[in-house]
Amino acid sequence: MRLPLSLPGMRLLDRRGFLGDTATGLGGMALASLLGGARPAGAGEAPIRPVIDPARPLAPRPPHLPARARRVLVIFCSGALSHVDTFDWKPELVRRHDTPLPESVSGEKVITFQGENGNLVKPQWEFRPRGMSGTMTSDLLPRLGGLADRMCFIHSMVAKSNTHGPAESQMSTGFTLDGFPSMGAWVTYALGSECDDLPAFVAIPDPRGVPQIGPRQWASAFLPAVFQGTPLGADRPVPNLARPLSLSAETDAATRDFVRRLNDAHLARHPGDTDLAARISAYELAGRMQLSAPRVADLSSETSSTLAAYGADDPANPTKARFARNCILARRLLEQGVRFVQLFNGAYAMGEGVGNWDGHKTLVDQYSVHAPILDQPAAALLEDLEARGLLDDTLVACVTEFGRMPTFQKGASGRDHNPAGFTVWLAGAGVKKAFHHGATDDFGWKAVDKPCSVYDLHATILHLLGLDHERLSWYHNGIERRLTDVHGHVVTDILA
């Protein structure tokens, strides 16, 4: 059967029609561009870029939405803290101890980061009910477990990589690849600072060294450098800020005032030079930090009872004491209005499992050394924030790059990497207390109920700060870049 050359209502396209239709289409595209690139219905709203004064790039800026939190503390447990040995109670894992992971669960032979796995292994520390809620947590971290009534657990986290570097990068920046801004840089870009003489974003590395990807955890990448994190530690203050002993305080102040007047005059001769204004602003902040950073890192004004509560005076465990001082520093920074504090527990400079949570070979030996360093200081920090009223508008997030397997590795007494399901917890502003979101399977292997991606976690943190993760962007290399890429949903289930 031959088809007709035309159908009712169809107009044949000739040369004149083609040119006319093309002109109409191009005109429509131009109109859409002039109207601000309006998106089709349902495609989301246009990006909201903060208006930034180059002379005051850290000036406070309003959020998109009403905010529950004004500041954020992230406690990052580097090396992949085992959820099945800490916060994810699995009775079936105890009942099936030393038996293979059922094929009905795995569906296949499980091969993970370092190879083949052996049998299921029960938690290496006893789980007990804690607090009024009766939340089951293990004796590995008893002091943190004792605060379970204040915590909001997400038991169904999933990550995109089973390798430390990329997974650390995703948890801090949203991407497994290098070259993307950290969460703290995005927050500082969006909201600026509430503190005039300290950085808006401070990273506190573990006293034993830096995490595997080092400063990339707090980098600004393609965002302006003013929004990157400043590394600071109680025992490692920012270098080169101390006034030379040969220079009096009066002369130092007069010199800074003279330099400020020279900068103002230079800026007046070059109006509109935003790069110059940004550099001047950065140097002025560095000048103010000469006084403020050493003062905030000086813990001599802390009471003996505070030092004891954190374990900062523990002579039997100097590493714990140093981490405890970092925890006190984190509280002091938040008190002073620092917007985003990233506190690291665990480093890679000390080797596998010794200075971090990477328990491949002898998990019990490794964690028995490492857990006391985290437990008392981090628990005291949470209690101190609450006692001072800071938890009312501070969000605390305790995260790790991925979890660990419910099995032991073949030929070892430790657990391999597991990005398919793990636990993080939140506390403070805007989240429910003694709440549990999502779940892994009966063995703690895979997230099976309400899986939560890192994108979802980041979207939720931004939401609590009053930021719409879909509209906070930076135009880079032809793409509207976001912390959450093109993914992520706010986990409304956990919001108070």
LOGUKOL-496470 format. One line per field, with one value per residue (C-alpha): residue number from 0; residue in one letter; x, y, z. Coordinates in steps of 0.1 Angstrom, whole numbers. Each point is the difference from the previous one (the first is absolute). Layout:
N
num <- c(NUM  ...);
residu <- c(A  ...);
east <- c(X  ...);
north <- c(Y  ...);
up <- c(Z  ...);
***
This chain:
496
num <- c(0  1  2  3  4  5  6  7  8  9  10  11  12  13  14  15  16  17  18  19  20  21  22  23  24  25  26  27  28  29  30  31  32  33  34  35  36  37  38  39  40  41  42  43  44  45  46  47  48  49  50  51  52  53  54  55  56  57  58  59  60  61  62  63  64  65  66  67  68  69  70  71  72  73  74  75  76  77  78  79  80  81  82  83  84  85  86  87  88  89  90  91  92  93  94  95  96  97  98  99  100  101  102  103  104  105  106  107  108  109  110  111  112  113  114  115  116  117  118  119  120  121  122  123  124  125  126  127  128  129  130  131  132  133  134  135  136  137  138  139  140  141  142  143  144  145  146  147  148  149  150  151  152  153  154  155  156  157  158  159  160  161  162  163  164  165  166  167  168  169  170  171  172  173  174  175  176  177  178  179  180  181  182  183  184  185  186  187  188  189  190  191  192  193  194  195  196  197  198  199  200  201  202  203  204  205  206  207  208  209  210  211  212  213  214  215  216  217  218  219  220  221  222  223  224  225  226  227  228  229  230  231  232  233  234  235  236  237  238  239  240  241  242  243  244  245  246  247  248  249  250  251  252  253  254  255  256  257  258  259  260  261  262  263  264  265  266  267  268  269  270  271  272  273  274  275  276  277  278  279  280  281  282  283  284  285  286  287  288  289  290  291  292  293  294  295  296  297  298  299  300  301  302  303  304  305  306  307  308  309  310  311  312  313  314  315  316  317  318  319  320  321  322  323  324  325  326  327  328  329  330  331  332  333  334  335  336  337  338  339  340  341  342  343  344  345  346  347  348  349  350  351  352  353  354  355  356  357  358  359  360  361  362  363  364  365  366  367  368  369  370  371  372  373  374  375  376  377  378  379  380  381  382  383  384  385  386  387  388  389  390  391  392  393  394  395  396  397  398  399  400  401  402  403  404  405  406  407  408  409  410  411  412  413  414  415  416  417  418  419  420  421  422  423  424  425  426  427  428  429  430  431  432  433  434  435  436  437  438  439  440  441  442  443  444  445  446  447  448  449  450  451  452  453  454  455  456  457  458  459  460  461  462  463  464  465  466  467  468  469  470  471  472  473  474  475  476  477  478  479  480  481  482  483  484  485  486  487  488  489  490  491  492  493  494  495);
residu <- c(M  R  L  P  L  S  L  P  G  M  R  L  L  D  R  R  G  F  L  G  D  T  A  T  G  L  G  G  M  A  L  A  S  L  L  G  G  A  R  P  A  G  A  G  E  A  P  I  R  P  V  I  D  P  A  R  P  L  A  P  R  P  P  H  L  P  A  R  A  R  R  V  L  V  I  F  C  S  G  A  L  S  H  V  D  T  F  D  W  K  P  E  L  V  R  R  H  D  T  P  L  P  E  S  V  S  G  E  K  V  I  T  F  Q  G  E  N  G  N  L  V  K  P  Q  W  E  F  R  P  R  G  M  S  G  T  M  T  S  D  L  L  P  R  L  G  G  L  A  D  R  M  C  F  I  H  S  M  V  A  K  S  N  T  H  G  P  A  E  S  Q  M  S  T  G  F  T  L  D  G  F  P  S  M  G  A  W  V  T  Y  A  L  G  S  E  C  D  D  L  P  A  F  V  A  I  P  D  P  R  G  V  P  Q  I  G  P  R  Q  W  A  S  A  F  L  P  A  V  F  Q  G  T  P  L  G  A  D  R  P  V  P  N  L  A  R  P  L  S  L  S  A  E  T  D  A  A  T  R  D  F  V  R  R  L  N  D  A  H  L  A  R  H  P  G  D  T  D  L  A  A  R  I  S  A  Y  E  L  A  G  R  M  Q  L  S  A  P  R  V  A  D  L  S  S  E  T  S  S  T  L  A  A  Y  G  A  D  D  P  A  N  P  T  K  A  R  F  A  R  N  C  I  L  A  R  R  L  L  E  Q  G  V  R  F  V  Q  L  F  N  G  A  Y  A  M  G  E  G  V  G  N  W  D  G  H  K  T  L  V  D  Q  Y  S  V  H  A  P  I  L  D  Q  P  A  A  A  L  L  E  D  L  E  A  R  G  L  L  D  D  T  L  V  A  C  V  T  E  F  G  R  M  P  T  F  Q  K  G  A  S  G  R  D  H  N  P  A  G  F  T  V  W  L  A  G  A  G  V  K  K  A  F  H  H  G  A  T  D  D  F  G  W  K  A  V  D  K  P  C  S  V  Y  D  L  H  A  T  I  L  H  L  L  G  L  D  H  E  R  L  S  W  Y  H  N  G  I  E  R  R  L  T  D  V  H  G  H  V  V  T  D  I  L  A);
east <- c(0  13  -2  -16  24  -19  -24  -29  14  36  19  27  34  14  30  -21  -17  33  16  -31  -2  37  -3  -30  19  31  -21  -16  34  12  -31  5  36  -10  -26  28  1  -33  -1  -30  -26  12  37  7  7  29  32  5  35  9  8  36  18  36  12  -19  -3  -7  -28  -30  -27  -36  -10  -26  -24  -6  30  0  38  24  32  12  25  10  19  16  11  27  6  -35  -15  -17  -37  -7  24  -13  -35  -18  -13  -6  -12  0  37  5  -22  17  36  27  -24  1  -20  -31  -2  -36  14  31  -12  36  35  9  33  9  29  28  -14  -22  -18  -4  -29  -23  15  -20  7  33  -14  -33  -30  -21  -31  9  -20  -38  -4  18  20  24  36  32  25  27  -12  -19  0  -12  -26  -12  -10  -23  -31  15  9  -18  14  0  6  -4  28  16  31  12  36  16  33  10  12  -30  -25  15  -2  -36  -9  17  -6  -28  22  24  23  24  -6  -33  -7  -5  -34  15  11  -35  -16  25  -6  -37  -2  32  13  -14  35  22  34  -1  -5  -35  11  26  13  16  21  6  31  17  -2  -24  -26  8  -9  15  -9  -24  -25  -3  9  -20  10  -17  -17  20  29  -14  -26  25  4  29  18  4  8  2  37  6  -12  1  37  17  -27  20  14  38  14  20  -33  -21  -38  -4  24  -17  -34  13  16  -33  -19  26  -3  -38  2  23  -23  -30  18  11  -35  -13  24  -13  -38  -18  31  -18  31  19  -28  -2  38  -2  -28  19  31  -20  -16  35  10  -30  8  34  -19  -31  14  26  -26  -27  26  13  -18  16  -32  -19  -8  15  -34  -5  34  -8  -34  15  30  24  21  3  37  -5  -12  17  -16  -35  10  11  -33  -19  17  -11  -36  2  14  -30  -24  19  -1  -37  -5  18  -23  20  -25  14  24  13  16  19  5  25  29  20  35  2  -8  -29  -24  24  -11  -34  -30  13  -3  10  24  -5  -31  -2  36  -3  -33  10  27  -19  -35  10  16  -34  -25  4  11  -27  -27  12  -1  -36  -10  19  -17  -34  9  10  -32  19  -18  -31  14  30  -3  24  7  22  9  24  8  -17  -7  15  -11  -19  26  37  24  14  32  -4  -18  -15  -28  3  -14  -38  -16  -33  -13  13  -10  4  -16  -11  -8  -11  -19  -29  2  -20  14  3  -11  10  -4  4  16  25  -9  0  38  9  13  -23  -24  -35  -24  1  35  17  27  27  -18  -31  21  15  -34  -14  29  -4  -37  5  22  -28  16  -18  26  -16  5  34  24  31  4  32  13  -35  -18  -21  19  -16  11  -26  8  -34  -11  -12  -32  -5  -6  -32  -5  27  -10  -14);
north <- c(0  34  28  33  29  20  -5  22  29  -6  28  -11  17  20  23  31  -19  -14  35  14  -28  4  37  -5  -27  22  29  -21  -12  36  11  -28  12  36  -11  -15  -34  -11  -37  -22  -7  -26  6  18  37  20  0  25  14  20  36  4  33  -5  23  -21  -35  -15  24  -18  -8  -11  -36  -10  -14  3  -17  -24  0  29  -21  -36  -23  -30  -28  -21  -35  -7  -36  -13  -6  -34  6  -37  4  34  13  -26  -28  -33  -29  -23  7  -14  -30  -8  6  -20  -11  12  30  -16  -1  11  33  4  -17  -6  -6  32  15  33  25  -24  -32  -29  0  -27  -8  24  14  14  34  -1  20  -5  21  15  22  36  29  3  -10  -34  5  -29  11  -19  2  11  36  0  38  9  -28  14  31  -19  18  32  -16  -5  -31  -7  -37  -2  20  -10  12  -1  -14  -27  18  24  29  3  -8  26  24  -7  4  34  13  -20  -14  -30  19  27  37  7  24  -14  3  26  21  -1  10  29  11  0  16  18  3  12  5  30  -12  -38  -20  -10  -36  -18  -35  -17  -30  -29  5  -30  14  8  -22  -20  28  27  36  -9  -8  38  15  26  -14  22  22  31  -9  22  -27  -29  -14  12  -29  6  -21  5  -12  13  36  17  6  34  20  8  35  1  5  31  17  17  -3  37  0  -31  17  32  -20  -18  34  15  -30  3  36  -9  -27  23  26  -27  -13  35  4  -33  0  -31  -22  -29  -22  28  5  -37  -2  30  -16  -33  18  20  -32  -15  32  -3  -37  9  8  -21  -35  -3  12  -25  -29  9  -24  13  18  -33  -13  -32  -16  7  -14  -31  -5  0  -21  27  -5  -38  -8  -37  7  30  -5  1  31  17  -9  12  34  1  -7  29  22  -10  11  33  7  -6  23  27  -3  -21  -13  -34  -22  -33  -21  -31  -31  -23  5  -20  10  -27  -29  -23  -2  15  36  -5  -23  -22  -33  -26  -23  0  21  -6  10  30  13  -6  25  25  1  16  29  8  -10  22  32  -1  -9  29  23  -8  4  33  14  -9  14  33  2  -3  -32  21  15  -22  -32  -28  -27  -30  -17  -25  -8  -34  -30  -34  -35  -23  -27  -3  0  -34  -5  30  11  32  13  13  32  2  30  -18  8  19  23  38  20  36  21  35  26  -12  -38  -25  -15  -37  -7  -27  4  -28  -34  -25  -36  -25  -2  36  -5  20  29  -14  25  36  1  33  13  24  25  -4  6  32  12  -4  18  29  0  4  30  15  -8  -16  -25  1  37  6  -1  13  2  -18  -13  4  -18  11  -19  -10  -18  -26  -2  -8  -23  2  3  15  -28  15  -30  11  37  11);
up <- c(0  -9  26  -11  -7  26  29  11  20  -12  -17  -25  8  -28  -1  10  29  12  2  17  26  7  6  24  19  4  11  27  12  2  19  25  5  4  26  21  -15  15  5  -10  26  25  -9  33  7  -12  20  29  1  30  -6  12  7  -11  27  26  -14  34  10  13  -26  5  -7  -27  26  38  16  29  4  -1  1  -6  17  -20  18  -27  11  -26  -11  0  35  2  5  9  30  12  -8  -23  22  -19  22  -31  -4  35  -7  -33  13  -18  -28  -37  -11  -14  -37  3  13  -21  -32  -9  13  18  -11  15  1  12  -14  11  33  26  23  19  32  28  15  19  29  19  -9  28  2  7  14  3  -36  5  -31  -5  -3  7  28  -25  4  33  7  -35  3  32  -19  -24  12  -15  -34  -33  -17  -37  -3  -38  -14  -33  -16  -36  5  21  -1  28  -21  -23  28  23  -29  -6  37  1  -35  -15  -27  -1  -24  11  -9  17  30  34  18  23  -29  -15  33  4  -36  6  35  7  35  34  13  -10  12  -6  -32  -8  -6  21  -4  30  -12  24  21  -16  -35  -29  -15  -32  -25  23  -6  -28  28  7  -34  -19  -35  -26  26  9  24  27  7  6  35  22  18  37  30  38  -2  -35  -3  -33  -8  -5  19  31  3  -1  35  -12  -10  27  0  -6  -30  -14  2  -15  -29  -7  0  -24  -24  1  -10  -29  -11  1  -21  -25  -3  -6  -29  -15  5  -11  5  18  1  18  24  8  6  23  19  4  13  25  13  4  19  24  5  14  32  -2  -11  27  26  -11  -1  35  23  32  10  0  35  13  1  -37  -9  21  -16  -35  11  -11  31  -3  5  -8  -35  -15  -35  16  19  -32  -18  31  -3  -36  11  25  -28  -22  27  5  -38  -1  30  -19  -30  -24  -25  -9  21  -14  28  -11  20  -17  -23  -24  9  27  -22  -5  29  25  -4  -16  -3  -29  19  -27  18  38  6  37  7  -23  13  36  -4  -21  16  33  -20  -15  27  30  -18  -26  26  22  -30  -7  37  3  -31  15  35  -16  -21  -33  -11  -4  -32  -8  -21  9  -26  8  -33  -16  -36  -1  23  4  -9  24  -9  7  -29  -8  18  23  31  -14  -22  -36  -14  -5  -18  -4  35  31  27  7  28  3  31  8  -20  -20  3  20  32  7  -36  -24  -38  -24  5  -14  -5  29  -2  -5  -36  -22  5  -7  17  -11  -15  6  -24  9  -23  22  31  -15  -12  35  17  -25  6  38  -7  -21  -33  -30  -13  -35  -3  16  -29  -16  -38  -8  -34  -16  28  30  26  33  32  -8  -38  -16  28  36  20  35  25  14  22  24  3  34);
***
